[in-house]
């Protein structure tokens, strides 16, 4: 992890981040409450997300954090990432 300040995760940035990282192909207007699993989130995408979350936000996610409801929408994911930031 680098020494620079990590970005604060908010839902609209999370949508762009998921798209930019290639984790999910989301439309520009994907809603903050949209279903990420219906949009293609699968176990491989979750594993990519875990690695990328630490790099981008400094958030370390463990197995208990990966409950479907915590990852279901960009808003829920943003709340989780903010909670897990150092």
N, C-alpha and C positions, 0 to 999 in steps of 0.2 A: 504494500500500500504506500502511495506517495505521501509526501508531507503537505501537499496543498489541501486547502479546505474542500470538503466534499459538498456536493450540490444537495439542496433540500428537495426531497422527492414530493412533488405534488402531482395530482392525477394527470393533468395535461402533459407534464414533462414525462411521466411514466409511460404514457401512450407513445410519445415520440421516441423515448428510450427503447421500448420494446421493439418498435419498428426499426430504429437505427441499428440496434444490436443484431437484428435478424432473428430475434426470438419469435416474433409473430408478425405476420403481414396484416397490419391494421390500416384502415382507411384514415385519412386526415381528420374526418369528422366522427371518428369512433367515440361514443359517449363515455363519460367518466364512470357511469354505472353499467356499461355494457358487459356482457358475459364473455370473459376471456377464454373460458373453456369451449364455449360455442364457436369462438373465433379461431380455435385450433390449438389452444394450450394443451399440451400433453406432457407425459413424464420427461421426455427429452427436453422440451422447452423449459420445464421447471428446473432441471439440472443446469441448463444454460443460465437461467435467471439467477440461481444461487451464486454462481461464479461472477456473473456480471454485476450483481448487486453489491458485492464487496468492493469490486473495482471502482464502480461509478459513485456509490453512495457511502461506502465504508460500513455497510450493513452486513453483519454476519448472521446468516439464517441457518438455524438448526432444524432437525427433523420435526420438532414440535411446532415450528413456525409454518410448516408446509401444508397445513390443513386447507382443504379446498376453499372454505369460506374466507380464508385470509388472502387468497390469491384470485378470487373469483372475478373481481372488477378492478379497473385501474384505481378507483378511489380506495378500495380495501387494500390493495397492494401498496399504494402510496402511504397509507397509515401504518402498515406493517414496516415498511422500509424506514419511515421516520422514527418509529418506536425503537428500531434496532440500530440506528446510527449511534456511533460513540459520542 
